[in-house]
């Protein structure tokens, strides 16, 4: 690689790659109750600790649900 090529800007930014990756038309649509829903995993010893319960409560809040629905427009479905 020459010095002039090394200083050029990349053809794609991280943001443009992320935006391109957002699928608008699904090939397969999974059920929100499917086995691939996001989960919050903690050690068994921590599952009843206040911070773990607060994390679950915050993640499953109406605000987070609204954000997911607005931002991903059906490409990602809140499964809670």
Backbone as CSV, one residue per row, in Angstrom:
resi,resn,N_x,N_y,N_z,CA_x,CA_y,CA_z,C_x,C_y,C_z
1,UNK,0.851,-1.168,0.000,0.000,0.000,0.000,0.898,1.231,0.000
2,UNK,0.569,2.177,-0.842,1.369,3.395,-0.893,0.855,4.382,0.126
3,UNK,1.667,5.387,0.397,1.286,6.395,1.390,0.038,7.148,0.959
4,UNK,-0.122,7.398,-0.337,-1.295,8.145,-0.791,-2.581,7.337,-0.596
5,UNK,-2.526,6.022,-0.794,-3.713,5.200,-0.571,-4.045,5.060,0.906
6,UNK,-3.029,5.018,1.748,-3.257,4.852,3.181,-3.971,6.046,3.785
7,UNK,-3.795,7.227,3.192,-4.403,8.422,3.778,-5.808,8.685,3.250
8,UNK,-6.260,7.921,2.248,-7.599,8.128,1.710,-8.653,7.639,2.694
9,UNK,-9.804,8.247,2.623,-10.907,7.843,3.495,-11.501,6.537,2.992
10,UNK,-12.015,5.710,3.884,-12.628,4.456,3.442,-13.880,4.730,2.617
11,UNK,-14.202,3.818,1.725,-15.364,3.983,0.855,-16.672,3.922,1.640
12,UNK,-16.679,3.176,2.750,-17.884,3.032,3.558,-17.584,3.412,4.995
13,UNK,-18.493,4.120,5.609,-18.356,4.412,7.032,-19.057,3.308,7.816
14,UNK,-18.753,3.224,9.085,-19.416,2.233,9.933,-20.926,2.459,9.935
15,UNK,-21.334,3.730,9.957,-22.762,4.039,9.977,-23.445,3.565,8.694
16,UNK,-22.807,3.793,7.542,-23.438,3.372,6.291,-23.540,1.854,6.203
17,UNK,-22.538,1.146,6.736,-22.601,-0.315,6.739,-23.720,-0.816,7.645
18,UNK,-23.896,-0.170,8.806,-24.978,-0.575,9.712,-26.340,-0.305,9.092
19,UNK,-26.467,0.840,8.446,-27.743,1.176,7.823,-28.051,0.203,6.677
20,UNK,-27.036,-0.178,5.907,-27.234,-1.125,4.812,-27.631,-2.496,5.340
21,UNK,-27.177,-2.823,6.528,-27.458,-4.134,7.108,-28.879,-4.246,7.646
22,UNK,-29.548,-3.131,7.848,-30.913,-3.175,8.361,-31.838,-3.674,7.251
23,UNK,-32.393,-4.830,7.425,-33.216,-5.465,6.406,-34.616,-4.875,6.432
24,UNK,-35.089,-4.524,5.279,-36.434,-3.966,5.187,-37.462,-5.060,4.838
25,UNK,-37.063,-6.016,4.015,-37.962,-7.088,3.595,-37.410,-8.415,4.094
26,UNK,-38.107,-9.042,4.996,-37.624,-10.285,5.599,-37.823,-11.463,4.654
27,UNK,-36.851,-12.350,4.629,-36.974,-13.602,3.895,-37.767,-14.588,4.746
28,UNK,-37.469,-14.594,6.038,-38.158,-15.447,6.997,-38.532,-14.573,8.181
29,UNK,-39.722,-14.731,8.685,-40.146,-13.966,9.853,-40.279,-14.922,11.029
30,UNK,-39.516,-14.636,12.096,-39.546,-15.493,13.280,-40.568,-14.983,14.283
31,UNK,-41.074,-15.883,15.069,-42.009,-15.542,16.129,-41.254,-14.893,17.289
32,UNK,-41.828,-13.877,17.935,-41.176,-13.293,19.121,-41.005,-14.307,20.250
33,UNK,-41.778,-15.379,20.230,-41.648,-16.412,21.252,-40.621,-17.478,20.851
34,UNK,-39.939,-17.283,19.750,-38.958,-18.255,19.265,-37.755,-18.372,20.184
35,UNK,-36.894,-19.343,19.905,-35.743,-19.604,20.782,-34.620,-18.582,20.660
36,UNK,-34.730,-17.631,19.725,-33.633,-16.694,19.505,-33.914,-15.297,20.040
37,UNK,-34.871,-15.153,20.918,-35.145,-13.852,21.537,-33.970,-13.466,22.429
38,UNK,-33.703,-12.166,22.506,-32.628,-11.707,23.392,-32.999,-11.981,24.839
39,UNK,-32.007,-12.359,25.607,-32.217,-12.619,27.029,-31.184,-11.849,27.836
40,UNK,-31.466,-11.668,29.092,-30.488,-11.112,30.026,-30.022,-12.281,30.869
41,UNK,-28.753,-12.591,30.776,-28.197,-13.742,31.495,-27.272,-13.265,32.608
42,UNK,-27.481,-13.797,33.787,-26.615,-13.509,34.938,-26.292,-14.829,35.629
43,UNK,-25.315,-14.776,36.476,-24.995,-15.980,37.253,-26.177,-16.332,38.144
44,UNK,-26.358,-17.608,38.373,-27.458,-18.081,39.217,-27.443,-17.372,40.574
45,UNK,-26.261,-17.130,41.120,-26.143,-16.477,42.428,-26.604,-15.020,42.393
46,UNK,-26.646,-14.411,41.195,-27.012,-12.995,41.080,-28.451,-12.763,40.620
47,UNK,-29.175,-13.821,40.293,-30.485,-13.641,39.661,-31.500,-12.878,40.510
48,UNK,-31.374,-12.917,41.825,-32.324,-12.210,42.683,-31.752,-10.933,43.286
49,UNK,-30.585,-10.537,42.851,-29.971,-9.309,43.375,-30.717,-8.095,42.820
50,UNK,-30.776,-7.020,43.598,-31.511,-5.834,43.150,-31.037,-5.294,41.798
51,UNK,-29.730,-5.267,41.558,-29.232,-4.713,40.293,-29.695,-5.548,39.098
52,UNK,-29.802,-6.867,39.275,-30.254,-7.731,38.179,-31.735,-7.490,37.892
53,UNK,-32.517,-7.370,38.941,-33.949,-7.093,38.766,-34.172,-5.716,38.137
54,UNK,-33.358,-4.721,38.531,-33.464,-3.381,37.952,-33.105,-3.392,36.467
55,UNK,-32.096,-4.178,36.103,-31.692,-4.284,34.705,-32.817,-4.873,33.857
56,UNK,-33.426,-5.945,34.327,-34.535,-6.565,33.601,-35.700,-5.587,33.489
57,UNK,-36.020,-4.916,34.576,-37.130,-3.955,34.573,-36.869,-2.821,33.585
58,UNK,-35.643,-2.309,33.562,-35.296,-1.225,32.640,-35.366,-1.698,31.190
59,UNK,-34.825,-2.881,30.917,-34.820,-3.408,29.544,-36.237,-3.665,29.049
60,UNK,-37.108,-4.125,29.924,-38.470,-4.459,29.529,-39.439,-3.290,29.714
61,UNK,-38.919,-2.087,29.769,-39.751,-0.906,29.990,-40.478,-0.483,28.712
62,UNK,-41.566,0.254,28.865,-42.280,0.775,27.694,-41.389,1.685,26.838
63,UNK,-40.467,2.400,27.477,-39.578,3.293,26.730,-38.657,2.505,25.797
64,UNK,-38.094,1.414,26.293,-37.215,0.585,25.457,-38.032,-0.073,24.346
65,UNK,-39.216,-0.543,24.664,-40.081,-1.154,23.651,-40.399,-0.149,22.545
66,UNK,-40.753,1.076,22.920,-41.058,2.114,21.931,-39.834,2.439,21.081
67,UNK,-38.658,2.498,21.706,-37.424,2.764,20.963,-37.177,1.672,19.922
68,UNK,-37.301,0.415,20.323,-37.072,-0.710,19.402,-38.062,-0.651,18.241
69,UNK,-39.328,-0.417,18.542,-40.349,-0.376,17.493,-40.125,0.789,16.535
70,UNK,-39.703,1.942,17.066,-39.466,3.117,16.232,-38.192,2.978,15.410
71,UNK,-37.131,2.561,16.046,-35.820,2.491,15.391,-35.749,1.381,14.346
72,UNK,-36.290,0.215,14.637,-36.114,-0.940,13.764,-37.319,-1.237,12.877
73,UNK,-38.421,-0.521,13.074,-39.595,-0.582,12.201,-39.991,-2.007,11.787
74,UNK,-40.044,-2.899,12.769,-40.490,-4.262,12.509,-39.383,-5.256,12.195
75,UNK,-38.156,-4.785,11.914,-37.042,-5.705,11.646,-36.603,-6.404,12.925
76,UNK,-36.871,-5.783,14.053,-36.580,-6.354,15.371,-37.841,-6.166,16.199
77,UNK,-38.298,-7.216,16.829,-39.545,-7.160,17.592,-39.235,-7.394,19.060
78,UNK,-39.683,-6.488,19.948,-39.473,-6.726,21.376,-40.191,-8.014,21.788
79,UNK,-39.471,-8.909,22.406,-40.053,-10.203,22.795,-40.325,-10.249,24.292
80,UNK,-40.819,-9.152,24.828,-41.155,-9.108,26.251,-42.482,-8.426,26.422
